[in-house]
Amino acid sequence: MDFYFGLLQIIGVHTILGLSAYIVLLTGQVTIAQAGFFAIGAYIAGMLTVLAGWHLVPAMLVAALVAGFVACLVGFPALRVKGLMLVVATTAFGEAVRLFWFNFDYQIAKGDVQVGPLGGEGFKQIRFFPENGWTTGDVALFIWFWVAVIMAGLWWMDRSRAGAVLRAVGEDELAAQSVGINLTAAKVSAFAVGGFIAGIGGAIYAHYTTHIEHANFGVILATFAIAYPILGGLSSVLGTLLAVIFIQGFLVEGLRFLGDWRNLLFGALIVLAMNVRPRGLIDERVLNTLRRTFSIGQGGGNA
C-alpha cells in the first residue's frame, strides 16, 4: 500500500508543477523557468522548517511567496524576448538558480548534528513529516488537498475575466492590446502566479523526499513541467492531471521493467499523442462533449 501512496505523492507534486506552467502557457509564453521556482520553494520551505522550526504550512506559503516574487522579477525582462529566445533565457535562469543552490552552504548545529543546505551534498534532515508522525497516506492526502485547491482556483480563474484576458493574450497579442488589455500586466501576473504555484510544489516535494540537492531541479524537470499542460491540452486543468497520470503513472512507473528503453518509448508516445491529439488530450471538442453530457444528466435529474 505504501507504494501506491508514494505514487500518489509523485503524481500530486508533478500535477502542481504542471499547473504552474499551465497558467504561463495560457499567455503564449513557453518557459523553462518552473524548475527554478520549484527549487526556490523547496529550499526556502526546508530551511524554515528545519532551521527555524516553523510548521510546514506557513513555511510553504512563505516559500511560495518568495518564488512568486522572483517569478515576477523574471517576468519583466522575459517580456523583451519571445519564442525560442524566451526558452533560452528562462533555461539560463533555471540553471542559475540550480547552480546557486549548488554553491549555497548554510548549516547550524542541532545537538550533535549539523543541519541545513550543504552545497553539492544537498539538504538533508528535512524530517517534518516523520517527526510529527505522518504516515504515507497522511502525506498523500495533504498533497492532494493542495492539488485540489490549486485546480479549483485555476478552474475558477479560467471562467473569470482574468482567464479570458490570459487566453486573449495567448491567442493574439495585437488584438488583445487593441481592446485595452495590458500585455505587461497579464504576462507578468501569469509568471508570478506560476512561480507561486511552483513554490508550493517545491516545498511539498522537499518534505516528502526529506533530501534535496541541486541535481533534482535541472532541465529535465523543467521539460516535464511544460510537457504536462501541452500534452494534456490548455482547454482545461483536467488535461494537465491526465497527462501527469499518463507520464508518471504509466510511462515512468508502469513501464519501469523496461529500464532505459522507457526513454525511447517516452519520446515515441509523446510524438504519437501530439500527432493524434495535437491540441492535447482534453481539447475543446472533448470539453464540450463533457459539458453536454453533464448538462443532459442534470436536466434528466431535474425532470
VOPAGU-2260 file (C-alpha; in pm, 1 decimal, decimal comma):
REM VOPAGU-2260
SITE   aa  ch    i         X         Y         Z
SITE  MET   A    0       0,0       0,0       0,0
SITE  ASP   A    1     288,3     237,3      72,2
SITE  PHE   A    2     396,6     202,0    -291,7
SITE  TYR   A    3      60,7     328,6    -415,5
SITE  PHE   A    4      58,0     613,2    -165,1
SITE  GLY   A    5     408,9     702,8    -280,9
SITE  LEU   A    6     291,1     701,0    -642,9
SITE  LEU   A    7       1,1     928,0    -549,3
SITE  GLN   A    8     251,2    1165,5    -387,7
SITE  ILE   A    9     463,2    1178,4    -704,0
SITE  ILE   A   10     161,7    1233,4    -929,3
SITE  GLY   A   11      27,5    1502,9    -695,9
SITE  VAL   A   12     351,7    1702,6    -679,9
SITE  HIS   A   13     407,0    1677,9   -1055,5
SITE  THR   A   14      48,0    1790,4   -1113,6
SITE  ILE   A   15     121,0    2105,7    -912,9
SITE  LEU   A   16     438,9    2156,0   -1117,5
SITE  GLY   A   17     245,5    2113,9   -1442,9
SITE  LEU   A   18     -26,2    2357,0   -1329,1
SITE  SER   A   19     242,4    2616,9   -1256,8
SITE  ALA   A   20     339,2    2603,8   -1626,0
SITE  TYR   A   21     -23,7    2581,4   -1742,1
SITE  ILE   A   22    -107,4    2937,9   -1644,1
SITE  VAL   A   23     204,8    3075,9   -1817,2
SITE  LEU   A   24     134,6    2878,5   -2135,6
SITE  LEU   A   25    -214,2    3032,4   -2148,2
SITE  THR   A   26     -46,0    3363,0   -2237,5
SITE  GLY   A   27     150,4    3202,5   -2520,7
SITE  GLN   A   28     482,8    3200,5   -2333,3
SITE  VAL   A   29     693,4    2884,2   -2326,7
SITE  THR   A   30     911,1    2896,1   -2016,7
SITE  ILE   A   31    1174,0    2657,8   -1879,2
SITE  ALA   A   32    1197,3    2851,8   -1551,8
SITE  GLN   A   33     948,7    2645,1   -1349,6
SITE  ALA   A   34    1217,6    2411,6   -1214,0
SITE  GLY   A   35    1397,6    2716,7   -1073,8
SITE  PHE   A   36    1087,6    2838,3    -889,6
SITE  PHE   A   37    1027,2    2480,1    -774,0
SITE  ALA   A   38    1381,1    2474,5    -629,4
SITE  ILE   A   39    1333,3    2807,9    -452,5
SITE  GLY   A   40    1017,1    2680,0    -285,5
SITE  ALA   A   41    1190,1    2355,7    -183,7
SITE  TYR   A   42    1496,8    2514,3     -24,8
SITE  ILE   A   43    1319,8    2808,9     141,8
SITE  ALA   A   44    1048,6    2590,4     297,5
SITE  GLY   A   45    1309,4    2334,3     405,9
SITE  MET   A   46    1518,9    2599,8     579,3
SITE  LEU   A   47    1214,1    2745,2     754,8
SITE  THR   A   48    1100,1    2409,6     895,6
SITE  VAL   A   49    1444,1    2265,9     972,7
SITE  LEU   A   50    1645,4    2571,5    1077,5
SITE  ALA   A   51    1371,3    2799,3    1213,3
SITE  GLY   A   52    1134,5    2530,3    1344,4
SITE  TRP   A   53     828,9    2657,1    1154,4
SITE  HIS   A   54     520,4    2448,9    1084,1
SITE  LEU   A   55     508,9    2328,3     723,6
SITE  VAL   A   56     202,0    2523,1     609,3
SITE  PRO   A   57     327,5    2877,4     687,9
SITE  ALA   A   58     675,9    2777,5     569,3
SITE  MET   A   59     525,8    2653,1     243,4
SITE  LEU   A   60     324,7    2971,1     187,3
SITE  VAL   A   61     622,5    3198,1     258,9
SITE  ALA   A   62     839,1    2991,5      23,8
SITE  ALA   A   63     569,5    3017,8    -245,1
SITE  LEU   A   64     553,0    3395,4    -199,0
SITE  VAL   A   65     931,0    3420,4    -240,3
SITE  ALA   A   66     914,9    3203,6    -554,5
SITE  GLY   A   67     626,2    3415,1    -687,4
SITE  PHE   A   68     818,6    3737,7    -620,1
SITE  VAL   A   69    1125,1    3606,5    -802,6
SITE  ALA   A   70     899,7    3495,4   -1089,3
SITE  CYS   A   71     755,5    3845,9   -1106,2
SITE  LEU   A   72    1107,3    3989,9   -1133,0
SITE  VAL   A   73    1194,2    3738,0   -1404,0
SITE  GLY   A   74     872,3    3817,1   -1590,4
SITE  PHE   A   75     965,0    4178,3   -1672,3
SITE  PRO   A   76    1289,7    4112,6   -1864,2
SITE  ALA   A   77    1135,7    3799,0   -2014,7
SITE  LEU   A   78     879,2    4021,5   -2190,6
SITE  ARG   A   79    1154,8    4159,0   -2411,5
SITE  VAL   A   80    1203,2    3824,4   -2584,5
SITE  LYS   A   81     968,6    3572,2   -2742,5
SITE  GLY   A   82     966,1    3219,7   -2877,3
SITE  LEU   A   83    1299,8    3042,0   -2883,7
SITE  MET   A   84    1480,5    3331,8   -2714,5
SITE  LEU   A   85    1239,0    3314,9   -2420,9
SITE  VAL   A   86    1309,9    2941,9   -2388,5
SITE  VAL   A   87    1685,4    3011,8   -2386,7
SITE  ALA   A   88    1652,1    3297,7   -2137,1
SITE  THR   A   89    1437,4    3101,4   -1892,4
SITE  THR   A   90    1662,8    2796,3   -1928,9
SITE  ALA   A   91    1955,6    3015,8   -1827,4
SITE  PHE   A   92    1759,9    3140,8   -1526,8
SITE  GLY   A   93    1673,2    2787,4   -1417,4
SITE  GLU   A   94    2036,8    2680,6   -1442,8
SITE  ALA   A   95    2147,1    2990,9   -1249,6
SITE  VAL   A   96    1910,2    2900,5    -965,5
SITE  ARG   A   97    2032,1    2540,6    -966,3
SITE  LEU   A   98    2397,3    2648,2    -951,8
SITE  PHE   A   99    2317,1    2894,8    -673,4
SITE  TRP   A  100    2191,6    2610,1    -455,1
SITE  PHE   A  101    2488,8    2400,4    -564,5
SITE  ASN   A  102    2715,7    2662,6    -405,6
SITE  PHE   A  103    2491,0    2760,5    -114,0
SITE  ASP   A  104    2612,6    2644,9     225,2
SITE  TYR   A  105    2434,0    2736,4     546,7
SITE  GLN   A  106    2423,1    2495,0     838,2
SITE  ILE   A  107    2357,8    2521,5    1210,9
SITE  ALA   A  108    2411,0    2273,2    1491,0
SITE  LYS   A  109    2114,0    2086,1    1634,7
SITE  GLY   A  110    2252,6    1876,0    1913,9
SITE  ASP   A  111    2539,4    1676,3    1767,7
SITE  VAL   A  112    2415,6    1712,4    1409,8
SITE  GLN   A  113    2475,9    1987,7    1154,7
SITE  VAL   A  114    2159,1    2061,8     959,7
SITE  GLY   A  115    2090,5    2280,6     659,9
SITE  PRO   A  116    2190,5    2309,5     292,5
SITE  LEU   A  117    2546,5    2193,8     221,9
SITE  GLY   A  118    2620,2    2288,4    -136,7
SITE  GLY   A  119    2672,7    1993,4    -367,6
SITE  GLU   A  120    2591,4    1744,1     -91,0
SITE  GLY   A  121    2237,4    1876,1     -80,9
SITE  PHE   A  122    1995,5    1946,9     201,0
SITE  LYS   A  123    1929,0    1652,1     429,4
SITE  GLN   A  124    1733,7    1604,9     753,1
SITE  ILE   A  125    1408,7    1758,5     623,9
SITE  ARG   A  126    1208,8    1549,4     867,8
SITE  PHE   A  127     883,7    1738,6     932,2
SITE  PHE   A  128     652,3    1451,6     829,8
SITE  PRO   A  129     824,7    1163,5    1014,7
SITE  GLU   A  130     899,5    1376,6    1321,6
SITE  ASN   A  131     529,5    1462,1    1352,9
SITE  GLY   A  132     410,4    1104,9    1298,5
SITE  TRP   A  133     262,9    1148,6     949,9
SITE  THR   A  134     206,5     825,0     758,0
SITE  THR   A  135     248,6     786,9     381,7
SITE  GLY   A  136    -128,6     803,7     348,5
SITE  ASP   A  137    -144,2    1126,4     551,4
SITE  VAL   A  138     120,4    1284,6     328,7
SITE  ALA   A  139     -64,7    1175,2      13,4
SITE  LEU   A  140    -388,8    1330,4     143,9
SITE  PHE   A  141    -205,2    1653,0     231,2
SITE  ILE   A  142     -55,8    1674,6    -118,9
SITE  TRP   A  143    -386,2    1608,3    -291,4
SITE  PHE   A  144    -559,9    1867,1     -76,4
SITE  TRP   A  145    -328,4    2126,9    -227,8
SITE  VAL   A  146    -372,0    1979,6    -575,5
SITE  ALA   A  147    -749,5    2018,3    -534,3
SITE  VAL   A  148    -716,9    2375,9    -405,3
SITE  ILE   A  149    -489,7    2481,6    -692,5
SITE  MET   A  150    -700,0    2306,8    -957,3
SITE  ALA   A  151   -1017,5    2464,8    -819,6
SITE  GLY   A  152    -850,7    2808,7    -815,3
SITE  LEU   A  153    -731,5    2777,7   -1176,5
SITE  TRP   A  154   -1068,0    2632,8   -1284,8
SITE  TRP   A  155   -1242,6    2935,8   -1134,3
SITE  MET   A  156    -986,6    3171,5   -1291,4
SITE  ASP   A  157   -1043,2    3011,0   -1633,3
SITE  ARG   A  158   -1410,2    3108,6   -1610,3
SITE  SER   A  159   -1345,9    3461,4   -1486,6
SITE  ARG   A  160   -1240,2    3775,7   -1669,7
SITE  ALA   A  161    -879,2    3707,0   -1571,6
SITE  GLY   A  162    -881,3    3376,9   -1758,0
SITE  ALA   A  163   -1037,3    3539,4   -2063,7
SITE  VAL   A  164    -763,8    3804,3   -2059,3
SITE  LEU   A  165    -484,1    3547,4   -2038,0
SITE  ARG   A  166    -629,9    3340,6   -2321,2
SITE  ALA   A  167    -680,7    3651,9   -2534,8
SITE  VAL   A  168    -314,1    3743,5   -2489,8
SITE  GLY   A  169    -207,4    3390,5   -2580,1
SITE  GLU   A  170    -423,7    3375,3   -2893,5
SITE  ASP   A  171    -346,3    3717,8   -3042,5
SITE  GLU   A  172    -140,7    3980,9   -2860,2
SITE  LEU   A  173    -217,2    4255,9   -3111,9
SITE  ALA   A  174    -592,6    4200,4   -3090,8
SITE  ALA   A  175    -574,5    4184,7   -2710,6
SITE  GLN   A  176    -381,3    4510,6   -2695,5
SITE  SER   A  177    -627,2    4678,2   -2932,6
SITE  VAL   A  178    -913,8    4617,4   -2687,8
SITE  GLY   A  179    -720,8    4770,4   -2399,2
SITE  ILE   A  180    -556,0    4467,2   -2239,4
SITE  ASN   A  181    -226,4    4547,8   -2069,5
SITE  LEU   A  182      11,1    4282,7   -2207,6
SITE  THR   A  183     280,4    4351,4   -1948,6
SITE  ALA   A  184      41,5    4314,4   -1655,4
SITE  ALA   A  185    -112,5    3995,5   -1797,6
SITE  LYS   A  186     217,2    3821,8   -1873,0
SITE  VAL   A  187     392,9    3923,1   -1550,8
SITE  SER   A  188      88,0    3820,3   -1347,0
SITE  ALA   A  189      92,0    3478,5   -1515,6
SITE  PHE   A  190     462,5    3443,5   -1437,5
SITE  ALA   A  191     408,0    3542,5   -1073,6
SITE  VAL   A  192     113,5    3305,8   -1017,3
SITE  GLY   A  193     301,4    3026,3   -1194,1
SITE  GLY   A  194     603,4    3086,9    -970,5
SITE  PHE   A  195     382,3    3085,2    -659,8
SITE  ILE   A  196     226,5    2750,8    -756,3
SITE  ALA   A  197     568,6    2603,6    -839,1
SITE  GLY   A  198     692,1    2722,5    -498,4
SITE  ILE   A  199     412,4    2529,7    -326,9
SITE  GLY   A  200     502,6    2218,7    -525,1
SITE  GLY   A  201     871,7    2254,0    -441,2
SITE  ALA   A  202     800,9    2299,4     -70,1
SITE  ILE   A  203     592,3    1982,2     -59,4
SITE  TYR   A  204     848,9    1792,7    -268,3
SITE  ALA   A  205    1132,0    1878,8     -27,2
SITE  HIS   A  206     937,8    1748,4     270,2
SITE  TYR   A  207     809,6    1422,8     128,3
SITE  THR   A  208    1151,8    1328,4     -14,4
SITE  THR   A  209    1336,9    1450,9     304,0
SITE  HIS   A  210    1656,6    1510,5      98,5
SITE  ILE   A  211    1701,1    1752,2    -191,7
SITE  GLU   A  212    2000,0    1854,9    -398,4
SITE  HIS   A  213    2065,3    2083,7    -694,0
SITE  ALA   A  214    2055,1    1796,5    -945,4
SITE  ASN   A  215    1684,5    1742,4    -869,3
SITE  PHE   A  216    1597,0    2073,7   -1034,1
SITE  GLY   A  217    1755,8    2052,0   -1377,7
SITE  VAL   A  218    1631,4    2095,6   -1732,5
SITE  ILE   A  219    1459,2    1754,3   -1734,1
SITE  LEU   A  220    1224,8    1861,5   -1453,7
SITE  ALA   A  221    1155,9    2190,0   -1635,1
SITE  THR   A  222    1078,2    1996,0   -1953,4
SITE  PHE   A  223     830,3    1776,8   -1765,9
SITE  ALA   A  224     665,3    2093,4   -1630,3
SITE  ILE   A  225     573,2    2223,9   -1976,5
SITE  ALA   A  226     513,9    1877,2   -2126,0
SITE  TYR   A  227     222,2    1809,1   -1890,1
SITE  PRO   A  228      -4,3    2101,7   -1990,8
SITE  ILE   A  229      97,2    2080,9   -2358,1
SITE  LEU   A  230      18,9    1709,2   -2375,9
SITE  GLY   A  231    -294,3    1744,4   -2163,5
SITE  GLY   A  232    -419,5    2049,1   -2351,7
SITE  LEU   A  233    -478,5    2407,4   -2244,8
SITE  SER   A  234    -857,0    2387,0   -2262,3
SITE  SER   A  235    -887,7    2268,7   -1902,1
SITE  VAL   A  236    -676,4    2199,8   -1593,9
SITE  LEU   A  237    -807,1    1842,9   -1607,3
SITE  GLY   A  238    -584,1    1778,8   -1909,2
SITE  THR   A  239    -269,8    1850,6   -1705,9
SITE  LEU   A  240    -375,6    1599,1   -1441,0
SITE  LEU   A  241    -443,7    1331,0   -1704,6
SITE  ALA   A  242    -106,3    1397,9   -1868,9
SITE  VAL   A  243      75,9    1357,8   -1536,1
SITE  ILE   A  244    -105,7    1029,1   -1469,6
SITE  PHE   A  245     -13,7     909,4   -1818,8
SITE  ILE   A  246     354,5    1009,3   -1794,7
SITE  GLN   A  247     433,6     942,6   -1427,7
SITE  GLY   A  248     185,3     665,4   -1360,5
SITE  PHE   A  249     209,9     471,2   -1685,6
SITE  LEU   A  250     535,9     559,4   -1863,2
SITE  VAL   A  251     766,3     614,0   -1566,6
SITE  GLU   A  252     628,6     371,1   -1306,2
SITE  GLY   A  253     414,9     128,9   -1504,2
SITE  LEU   A  254     691,4      54,4   -1755,6
SITE  ARG   A  255     979,7      53,8   -1507,8
SITE  PHE   A  256    1061,6    -306,2   -1610,5
SITE  LEU   A  257    1177,8    -173,4   -1949,6
SITE  GLY   A  258    1467,0      14,9   -1789,5
SITE  ASP   A  259    1634,6     271,6   -2017,4
SITE  TRP   A  260    1413,8     165,1   -2307,8
SITE  ARG   A  261    1145,2     378,7   -2145,6
SITE  ASN   A  262    1327,7     689,2   -2266,3
SITE  LEU   A  263    1284,0     588,0   -2631,0
SITE  LEU   A  264     925,2     480,3   -2572,7
SITE  PHE   A  265     852,7     803,2   -2386,4
SITE  GLY   A  266     959,3    1016,0   -2682,4
SITE  ALA   A  267     774,4     798,0   -2933,4
SITE  LEU   A  268     449,0     801,0   -2735,3
SITE  ILE   A  269     464,4    1177,5   -2684,4
SITE  VAL   A  270     515,4    1229,9   -3059,0
SITE  LEU   A  271     228,5     989,7   -3132,6
SITE  ALA   A  272      -0,4    1158,6   -2881,6
SITE  MET   A  273      76,7    1504,7   -3020,0
SITE  ASN   A  274       1,8    1384,2   -3375,6
SITE  VAL   A  275    -319,7    1208,5   -3281,3
SITE  ARG   A  276    -425,9    1479,3   -3033,4
SITE  PRO   A  277    -242,1    1796,9   -3147,6
SITE  ARG   A  278    -446,5    2015,8   -2913,8
SITE  GLY   A  279    -393,4    1788,0   -2615,0
SITE  LEU   A  280    -578,8    1502,8   -2452,1
SITE  ILE   A  281    -856,4    1738,3   -2338,8
SITE  ASP   A  282    -933,2    1977,8   -2624,4
SITE  GLU   A  283   -1235,9    2198,4   -2684,9
SITE  ARG   A  284   -1430,3    1918,1   -2854,4
SITE  VAL   A  285   -1382,6    1678,2   -2561,7
SITE  LEU   A  286   -1460,4    1956,7   -2315,4
SITE  ASN   A  287   -1783,5    2047,1   -2496,4
SITE  THR   A  288   -1883,6    1679,4   -2505,4
SITE  LEU   A  289   -1830,9    1651,5   -2129,7
SITE  ARG   A  290   -2032,2    1967,7   -2070,7
SITE  ARG   A  291   -2320,9    1840,9   -2283,0
SITE  THR   A  292   -2311,0    1503,5   -2108,6
SITE  PHE   A  293   -2325,6    1657,0   -1761,3
SITE  SER   A  294   -2589,4    1911,6   -1861,1
SITE  ILE   A  295   -2808,4    1631,3   -2001,9
SITE  GLY   A  296   -2761,6    1434,6   -1679,6
SITE  GLN   A  297   -2857,2    1736,0   -1471,9
SITE  GLY   A  298   -3155,2    1804,1   -1694,9
SITE  GLY   A  299   -3274,9    1443,7   -1656,4
SITE  GLY   A  300   -3235,4    1469,6   -1281,1
SITE  ASN   A  301   -3442,8    1788,2   -1269,5
SITE  ALA   A  302   -3717,5    1627,7   -1472,4
